[in-house]
Amino acid sequence: MANTTRTVKSPPSKPAAPKPKQTPAEIKPAKAKPKTEAKAAPAVKPAVKKPAKPRSKKPVLVPPEQRRFYVEVAAYHIAERRGFAAGDPLEDWVQAEAEIDRLLAAGLLGN
C-alpha cells in the first residue's frame, strides 16, 4: 500500500482591519536619544616654532640695468595709480627711485 499524504488547505485568512488614524494629540513624541558628549581632543603640544631668519639688512647689489628696470616699472605704476592724469613724469621717476632704493636697502627686492 502506498503512503498517500493528504494536505489540508486552511481557509484564507481575513485581511487585518485598518488602524484608526490618531490625532496629533494622541501621537506620542519620539523619545529623544541622549546626546553623547563630544570627547575632548587629546592635548596636543604646540609646535615649536623656529625663529625666523631676519632678512638681510645690508643693501642688495643689483646690476644698474636691473635697478633701472625696477624704477621704470615702479614709475609706471605710480602714474597708473593717479589714472595717468596730468602730472610730472620726472616726479614719478624720482618717487619710484626712492621706493626702489628703500626696498633694496631693506633686502626686500633683488636676488
Backbone bond lengths (Angstrom), bond angles and torsions (degrees), N, CA, C in turn:
res aa  C-N    CA-C-N  psi(-1)  N-CA   C-N-CA  omega(-1)  CA-C   N-CA-C  phi
1 M - - - 1.397 - - 1.514 108.97 -
2 A 1.266 112.94 137.47 1.455 118.72 -176.66 1.513 109.75 -88.73
3 N 1.296 112.46 140.20 1.477 117.54 176.66 1.523 108.53 -77.95
4 T 1.240 115.32 120.77 1.463 119.48 175.41 1.501 107.82 -119.19
5 T 1.267 114.08 130.13 1.462 119.15 179.61 1.512 108.12 -106.47
6 R 1.229 113.17 136.01 1.454 119.07 176.54 1.495 109.10 -101.35
7 T 1.288 114.47 131.89 1.452 117.58 174.86 1.505 108.00 -101.10
8 V 1.262 112.86 133.19 1.456 119.08 -179.39 1.516 107.09 -100.56
9 K 1.305 114.97 125.95 1.456 119.39 178.11 1.510 108.33 -89.65
10 S 1.329 113.94 132.29 1.461 117.33 178.09 1.519 108.29 -85.49
11 P 1.302 116.15 150.41 1.456 118.76 -179.83 1.528 109.80 -65.54
12 P 1.334 117.91 149.49 1.472 119.85 -179.77 1.515 110.75 -61.22
13 S 1.321 113.64 139.75 1.468 117.61 -178.36 1.520 109.12 -79.72
14 K 1.297 114.11 156.04 1.453 119.86 -179.01 1.534 108.96 -78.29
15 P 1.337 117.61 143.77 1.463 118.03 176.57 1.514 110.26 -66.50
16 A 1.324 114.63 148.46 1.460 120.07 -178.07 1.514 109.31 -66.40
17 A 1.286 114.78 144.15 1.465 119.91 179.85 1.520 108.70 -72.36
18 P 1.353 117.86 139.87 1.470 119.19 179.38 1.516 111.42 -64.61
19 K 1.347 114.50 144.46 1.460 120.02 -179.40 1.523 108.59 -77.12
20 P 1.322 115.95 140.40 1.472 117.49 178.17 1.534 108.93 -68.28
21 K 1.329 115.07 143.63 1.463 119.43 -179.85 1.513 109.21 -70.79
22 Q 1.350 113.66 144.16 1.459 118.86 179.94 1.521 109.61 -96.19
23 T 1.301 115.08 146.92 1.460 119.68 175.52 1.522 107.62 -81.16
24 P 1.328 117.09 158.94 1.473 118.87 179.62 1.520 113.57 -55.35
25 A 1.315 118.53 -30.18 1.460 120.49 -179.91 1.512 111.08 -70.67
26 E 1.336 117.22 -27.86 1.457 120.98 -177.97 1.519 112.83 -83.14
27 I 1.326 116.11 -20.16 1.460 119.84 -177.55 1.518 109.24 -74.81
28 K 1.291 115.53 128.49 1.462 120.54 179.21 1.520 108.33 -85.95
29 P 1.323 116.67 135.89 1.471 118.10 177.24 1.522 109.25 -67.32
30 A 1.302 114.44 146.39 1.459 119.78 178.76 1.520 109.07 -65.71
31 K 1.287 114.28 144.79 1.457 117.79 179.10 1.512 109.32 -68.06
32 A 1.306 114.67 130.62 1.467 119.49 178.46 1.515 108.71 -74.11
33 K 1.314 114.11 133.07 1.455 118.76 177.90 1.521 108.12 -75.23
34 P 1.291 117.05 136.13 1.468 117.99 178.96 1.529 109.53 -64.35
35 K 1.302 114.38 133.18 1.461 119.24 179.84 1.520 108.55 -73.69
36 T 1.292 114.07 134.50 1.449 118.22 176.89 1.512 107.74 -85.26
37 E 1.266 115.50 134.93 1.460 119.50 -179.35 1.522 109.44 -69.81
38 A 1.298 113.83 141.21 1.462 118.76 178.81 1.522 108.53 -66.54
39 K 1.293 114.23 134.90 1.454 118.11 178.80 1.513 109.11 -74.89
40 A 1.278 114.68 137.49 1.463 119.16 178.95 1.514 109.04 -68.16
41 A 1.309 114.83 136.48 1.460 119.83 178.53 1.522 108.58 -66.93
42 P 1.291 116.51 144.14 1.458 117.90 178.90 1.527 110.03 -62.43
43 A 1.284 114.57 144.68 1.461 119.42 -178.77 1.529 109.51 -61.55
44 V 1.308 114.22 128.54 1.456 119.84 -179.53 1.515 107.88 -110.86
45 K 1.292 114.59 132.10 1.455 118.51 178.81 1.520 108.62 -71.70
46 P 1.318 117.14 135.93 1.466 118.03 177.75 1.522 110.27 -64.06
47 A 1.300 114.26 142.27 1.458 119.37 -179.99 1.521 109.47 -64.68
48 V 1.288 114.35 136.78 1.456 118.91 178.58 1.519 107.18 -78.61
49 K 1.307 114.46 117.83 1.463 118.82 -179.40 1.512 109.52 -88.04
50 K 1.307 113.13 131.23 1.454 118.36 176.20 1.511 107.64 -81.37
51 P 1.291 117.22 139.62 1.455 117.97 179.12 1.525 110.25 -61.22
52 A 1.319 114.45 133.63 1.465 119.58 -179.84 1.522 109.15 -68.67
53 K 1.311 113.59 143.63 1.458 117.65 177.77 1.523 108.26 -72.63
54 P 1.306 116.71 126.06 1.460 117.54 178.64 1.521 109.76 -67.20
55 R 1.317 113.93 143.89 1.467 117.95 178.26 1.518 109.01 -65.84
56 S 1.272 112.98 147.88 1.451 118.73 -178.65 1.527 110.07 -62.98
57 K 1.292 116.31 131.46 1.459 120.83 -179.23 1.519 112.18 -90.79
58 K 1.320 116.73 -8.84 1.463 117.38 179.35 1.527 108.45 -80.60
59 P 1.300 117.06 145.23 1.458 119.94 -178.44 1.524 111.28 -61.28
60 V 1.314 114.95 140.18 1.451 120.94 177.78 1.513 107.70 -83.37
61 L 1.297 115.50 130.77 1.457 119.18 178.92 1.523 108.86 -87.97
62 V 1.326 115.08 116.69 1.458 120.26 176.58 1.521 107.39 -118.30
63 P 1.287 117.12 150.71 1.465 119.24 178.01 1.538 110.42 -61.18
64 P 1.314 118.25 149.90 1.464 121.40 -178.85 1.533 112.85 -56.61
65 E 1.327 117.57 -34.23 1.463 119.93 179.43 1.530 110.68 -65.25
66 Q 1.341 115.60 -38.72 1.466 120.42 179.82 1.524 110.12 -67.76
67 R 1.352 117.05 -44.23 1.461 120.97 178.75 1.523 109.91 -60.08
68 R 1.342 117.38 -43.16 1.456 121.50 -179.39 1.533 110.25 -62.30
69 F 1.325 116.65 -39.85 1.462 120.24 178.63 1.522 110.61 -64.08
70 Y 1.356 117.40 -43.20 1.458 121.16 177.34 1.529 110.43 -58.36
71 V 1.340 116.33 -45.71 1.465 121.01 -178.75 1.529 109.98 -64.20
72 E 1.323 115.90 -41.46 1.467 120.64 -179.75 1.535 111.08 -59.53
73 V 1.311 116.54 -46.88 1.465 121.29 -179.76 1.527 110.17 -66.28
74 A 1.318 116.80 -42.57 1.467 120.15 -179.94 1.525 110.88 -63.74
75 A 1.337 117.64 -41.21 1.471 120.98 178.78 1.530 110.46 -63.26
76 Y 1.311 116.41 -38.53 1.471 120.22 177.48 1.524 110.21 -61.87
77 H 1.321 116.80 -44.78 1.467 120.21 -179.18 1.519 111.92 -67.02
78 I 1.312 117.19 -33.93 1.462 120.29 176.73 1.527 109.47 -63.92
79 A 1.334 117.02 -45.44 1.465 120.75 178.55 1.532 110.29 -65.11
80 E 1.303 116.94 -38.31 1.460 120.88 179.76 1.521 111.00 -64.30
81 R 1.345 116.39 -38.62 1.459 121.21 179.94 1.519 112.24 -59.95
82 R 1.318 116.51 -35.51 1.469 118.64 179.36 1.521 111.00 -90.66
83 G 1.333 117.21 11.29 1.450 121.98 174.93 1.518 113.62 76.91
84 F 1.304 118.44 23.41 1.466 124.11 -178.47 1.531 111.11 55.86
85 A 1.328 115.23 24.02 1.464 119.75 177.40 1.528 108.74 -69.60
86 A 1.308 114.46 168.68 1.466 119.05 -179.26 1.523 109.84 -53.98
87 G 1.276 115.73 130.31 1.455 121.95 -179.73 1.510 108.30 -167.48
88 D 1.297 115.84 -179.69 1.458 120.88 -177.72 1.526 108.88 -100.00
89 P 1.333 118.19 111.17 1.468 120.15 179.10 1.522 112.81 -60.72
90 L 1.335 116.87 -31.34 1.460 119.75 178.70 1.524 110.13 -65.84
91 E 1.332 116.94 -38.72 1.463 120.57 178.37 1.533 109.89 -66.18
92 D 1.339 116.62 -39.07 1.472 120.24 176.28 1.529 110.24 -60.25
93 W 1.339 115.87 -41.93 1.463 121.11 -179.07 1.527 110.74 -64.54
94 V 1.329 116.50 -45.44 1.475 120.78 -178.96 1.523 109.85 -63.99
95 Q 1.331 116.89 -42.28 1.468 120.81 178.63 1.537 109.95 -63.73
96 A 1.320 116.91 -40.26 1.462 120.88 178.73 1.525 111.12 -65.32
97 E 1.349 117.17 -41.62 1.469 119.83 177.46 1.518 111.03 -59.62
98 A 1.335 116.65 -43.64 1.461 120.26 -179.64 1.530 110.82 -62.10
99 E 1.330 116.43 -42.45 1.467 120.36 -179.77 1.524 111.25 -66.21
100 I 1.317 117.57 -43.98 1.467 120.88 -179.84 1.521 110.61 -66.04
101 D 1.324 117.32 -41.54 1.467 119.94 177.85 1.527 111.02 -62.44
102 R 1.329 117.10 -39.10 1.466 120.72 178.72 1.537 109.78 -64.01
103 L 1.335 116.94 -44.45 1.468 120.41 179.87 1.533 112.23 -65.39
104 L 1.335 115.98 -38.79 1.454 119.42 178.58 1.536 110.64 -67.42
105 A 1.319 116.99 -40.45 1.471 120.81 179.95 1.522 111.18 -65.38
106 A 1.333 116.72 -34.42 1.460 120.59 -179.54 1.529 111.51 -80.18
107 G 1.339 117.16 -7.82 1.453 119.94 -179.48 1.527 112.74 77.81
108 L 1.340 117.00 18.08 1.463 120.85 -178.44 1.518 113.05 -94.15
109 L 1.309 117.05 -4.33 1.448 121.20 -178.21 1.512 107.89 -139.67
110 G 1.286 116.23 146.27 1.462 119.24 179.31 1.495 111.46 115.90
111 N 1.298 116.30 -160.12 1.467 122.16 -175.55 1.476 111.66 -69.22
